């Protein structure tokens, strides 16, 4: 791992000291799973389940906080099996799906989800015309239940199609009182009022956390980074980790640690597990 400053090194050391009260929050795509052309094939890194199991035994909780539906993440990540393995270890695993609108935990074993937002069905009906006007009729539309995502990654010039579509989709979303969440060759439309930053604050409040690490890779993680920065300003030990890529670098200047994709994230979590275990009371 590469610390961005000496402050980053110090923040890591401070978090390790209180690791038993720390929450580790992790994005899924680009952080635990490689980015692929077909999101339905974005399986978690082969080593991730074992790494999360070991880590969860050393910290207060591990939480996957993602824009994906919770059921999809549980299946792609094999996280229900991880939860089963943690049942007898007094360790907790959480999944906050669709930016926190959905919730699952290894304790409750069920997904809690609200109704789809008003306006989403009408938005989706009108979306086809927007794609035609932007010469992006081949974009893949993913219906997430509580949101709609438009993926340009499969188009011949994905970046140009993304740039053409973003303002048009943003205007259409606003007409239906929805918000737009741009990402890496994906534009997601959903209801307002919930984001990853609120999921971070919910975990801190409910678990009485003493520290927080968040790792993400994309603009959709910005609110989580901001929430962790606010916790830091209030005196909590924190660490911000960017899973860097050539496609997106907005989080790099905000981060304490920069790693290379999911492999780098897992290396950091392995090191944190070892270091946390070395300071745990025996």
Residue pairs with C-beta under 8 A, 6 or more apart in sequence:
1 241
1 257
1 258
1 259
1 264
1 267
1 268
1 271
2 257
2 258
2 259
3 9
3 12
3 256
3 257
4 252
4 253
4 255
4 256
4 257
4 258
5 256
7 256
8 239
8 255
8 256
8 257
11 232
11 237
11 238
11 239
11 256
12 239
12 256
12 257
14 211
14 237
15 22
15 211
15 213
15 237
15 238
15 239
15 272
16 272
16 275
16 276
16 279
17 237
17 279
18 210
18 211
18 237
19 58
19 59
19 211
19 272
19 275
19 276
19 279
19 280
20 58
20 59
20 60
20 210
20 276
20 280
21 60
21 208
21 209
21 210
21 211
22 59
22 60
22 209
22 210
22 211
22 212
22 213
22 237
22 276
23 59
23 60
23 61
23 62
23 63
23 203
23 204
23 207
23 209
23 211
23 212
23 213
24 55
24 59
24 61
24 62
24 63
24 213
24 214
24 215
24 269
24 272
25 63
25 64
25 65
25 199
25 200
25 203
25 212
25 213
25 214
25 215
25 224
25 228
26 32
26 62
26 63
26 64
26 65
26 214
26 215
26 216
26 265
27 64
27 65
27 66
27 196
27 215
27 216
27 217
27 218
27 220
27 221
27 224
27 243
28 42
28 44
28 64
28 66
28 68
28 73
28 76
28 77
29 35
29 39
29 42
29 66
29 67
29 68
29 217
29 218
30 184
30 216
30 217
30 218
30 243
30 245
30 248
30 261
30 262
31 215
31 216
31 217
31 243
31 262
31 265
32 44
32 45
32 48
32 64
32 77
32 262
32 265
33 42
33 43
33 44
33 45
33 48
33 76
33 77
33 262
34 42
34 45
34 261
34 262
35 42
35 184
35 245
35 247
36 42
37 153
37 154
39 68
39 142
39 149
39 151
40 72
42 76
43 76
43 77
44 76
44 77
44 78
44 79
45 262
45 263
45 266
47 266
48 77
48 262
48 266
49 77
49 78
49 79
49 81
49 82
51 266
51 269
51 270
51 273
52 62
52 79
52 82
52 93
52 269
53 82
53 85
53 86
54 270
54 273
55 62
55 269
55 272
55 273
56 62
56 82
56 86
56 89
56 91
56 92
56 93
57 86
57 89
57 91
58 272
58 273
58 276
58 277
58 280
59 276
60 92
60 207
60 209
60 210
61 91
61 92
61 93
61 94
61 203
61 207
61 209
62 91
62 92
62 93
62 94
63 93
63 94
63 95
63 96
63 199
63 203
64 73
64 77
64 79
64 93
64 94
64 95
64 96
65 96
65 99
65 100
65 196
65 199
65 200
65 214
65 224
66 73
66 95
66 96
66 97
66 98
66 99
67 98
67 99
67 147
67 149
67 181
67 183
67 188
67 220
68 76
68 97
68 98
68 144
69 97
69 98
69 102
69 144
69 145
69 146
70 95
70 96
70 97
70 98
70 102
70 103
70 104
70 111
70 113
71 97
71 111
72 97
73 79
73 95
73 97
74 80
74 95
74 104
74 111
79 93
79 95
80 109
82 93
82 106
83 93
83 105
83 106
83 109
84 106
86 92
86 93
86 106
87 106
91 106
92 105
92 106
92 107
92 207
93 105
93 106
94 103
94 104
94 105
94 106
94 203
95 102
95 103
95 104
95 105
96 102
96 103
96 196
96 199
96 202
96 203
97 103
97 104
97 111
97 113
98 113
98 144
98 145
98 146
98 147
98 190
99 181
99 190
99 194
99 195
99 196
99 199
99 220
100 194
100 195
100 196
100 198
100 199
100 202
101 113
101 114
101 146
101 190
101 191
101 194
102 111
102 112
102 113
102 146
103 111
103 112
103 113
104 110
104 111
104 112
113 145
113 146
114 146
116 145
116 146
117 146
117 178
117 190
117 191
118 176
118 177
119 176
119 177
119 178
120 146
120 147
120 148
120 176
120 178
120 189
120 190
120 191
122 176
123 148
123 172
123 173
123 175
123 176
123 178
123 189
124 141
124 143
124 148
126 172
127 141
127 148
127 150
127 169
127 172
128 137
130 165
130 168
130 169
130 172
131 137
131 139
131 141
131 150
131 165
133 168
134 161
134 164
134 165
134 168
135 161
135 164
136 152
136 155
136 161
136 164
136 165
138 154
138 155
139 150
139 151
139 152
139 154
139 155
139 161
139 165
140 150
140 151
140 153
140 154
141 148
141 149
141 150
141 151
142 148
142 149
142 150
142 151
144 188
144 190
146 190
146 191
147 188
147 189
147 190
147 191
148 188
148 189
148 190
149 186
149 187
149 188
149 189
150 165
150 169
150 186
150 187
150 188
150 189
151 185
151 186
152 158
152 159
152 161
152 162
152 165
152 185
152 186
152 187
153 184
153 185
153 186
155 161
158 185
159 185
162 182
162 185
162 187
165 187
166 180
166 182
166 187
169 180
169 187
169 189
170 180
172 189
173 179
173 180
173 189
177 192
178 189
178 190
178 191
178 192
179 189
179 190
179 191
179 192
180 187
180 188
180 189
181 187
181 188
181 189
181 190
181 219
181 220
182 188
182 219
183 218
183 219
183 220
184 217
184 218
184 245
184 247
184 248
185 247
188 220
195 223
195 224
196 216
196 220
196 221
196 223
196 224
196 227
197 223
197 224
197 226
197 227
198 223
198 227
199 224
200 212
200 214
200 224
200 227
200 228
200 231
201 227
203 209
203 212
204 212
204 231
204 236
209 236
210 236
210 237
211 236
211 237
211 238
212 228
212 231
212 236
212 237
212 238
212 239
213 238
213 239
213 240
213 241
213 272
214 221
214 224
214 225
214 228
214 238
214 239
214 240
214 241
215 241
215 242
215 243
215 259
215 265
215 268
216 224
216 225
216 241
216 242
216 243
216 251
217 242
217 243
217 244
217 245
217 248
217 251
217 261
218 248
218 250
218 251
219 248
219 250
221 251
222 250
222 251
225 240
225 251
225 254
225 255
228 238
228 240
229 238
229 240
229 254
231 238
232 238
239 256
239 257
240 251
240 254
240 255
240 256
240 257
241 255
241 256
241 257
241 258
241 259
241 265
241 268
242 251
242 252
242 254
242 255
242 257
242 258
242 259
243 259
243 260
243 261
243 262
243 264
243 265
244 251
244 252
244 258
244 259
244 260
244 261
244 264
245 261
252 258
257 268
259 265
259 267
259 268
